[in-house]
Amino acid sequence: MLTIWYHRDFDGIASAAILADVLRQKHGRTDLRWQGINHDRRSEWIDWGKDGAEFACVDFFFHPRAMFWFDHHPTTFINDDFRQQYQQNERWRFDPTAPSCPPIILKHAAELWDYKVPERFRDLEHWSNVIDSAKFKSAEEALFGDQPALRIMRALTVAPRPDWSDEIVRRFLDGSLESVANDPDLEKRYQRACRNRDSAIDQFESTIVERHDRVLLYDAVSDKIRRERFAAFYLYSGLYYAVGIVPTRGGLHITAATNPWNVPPDGRNVGEICERYGGGGHKAVGGANPESYAEAVRIAREIAHELRDSLSPRK
């Protein structure tokens, strides 16, 4: 049995489906399973696969035991030893310039394994690029867009259980974005997520801890508060950065993001900043998972202040 571990977001889910199809079509693997994973497992990652079980990994930290591995996160190497063990080969590929992980897998499979890319995966690749690199046309599209991929993206925010994303991988494997989005169960989740979005926008002001110098810090830990990724930039379009504390199933999470529609000149790499706190990410977005609320408050404030201090008065 080969397990495909994938980051549990749209990009990772798409990557898992694409790799599963490549492996079954070009490597004859019929013994595949897949399972989502998040960055709260970082502390366990060095020991991953010590039991000898075969695994692949997409859109997540590099691991030298992975039979297949593809990623685009600049912070993918959790230590120098792993960094030194990486070398691009027939089964591993890293491209930190890629906007998402699917194009890396598709290019690799086409070049090395003569894989013929199905049209449904081209659509999936396009929207993975848009969603993971926040290349939405506007904050309004990010929040209220109703294209099939955006409906799926929003439905994932109210997954009924952690393994629900595994079902979306299965649907992506053989179905189009439209067919997945039109599934009655997903539509039900989407409608609930839209109600949550509207509540999150209404409640966002009450979560603000501080806002100045185009950097906003918010605390949305309360279970009475809904959360929305782009609410800060939708409501305060002049912001450069937003840093927040939010709850997840795995514990507290700090999120730091650059405004995609008002990018700061000479902006900081927030993924690298978060990496110093045990997290990671991209230049424009990053995250970390503190062990306590007190630690979360301290770290979030430090990140926000570092971003604020990076802005010169003229900015």
Secondary structure, DSSP 8 states (H G I E B T S, - for coil): -EEEEEESSHHHHHHHHHHHHHHHHHS----EEEEEE-GGGGGGGGGTTTT--EEEEESS---TT-SEEEE--TT--SSHHHHHH----SSEEE-TTSSSSHHHHHHHHHHHH-----HHHHHHHHHHHHHHTT--S-HHHHHH--SHHHHHHHHGGG-SSTTHHHHHHHHHHHS-HHHHHT-HHHHHHHHHHHHHHHHHHHHHHHHEEEEETTEEEEE--STTS---TTHHHHH-TT-SEEEEEEEETTEEEEEEEE-TTS--TT---HHHHHHTTT-EE-SSEEEE--SSHHHHHHHHHHHHHHHHHTS-TT-
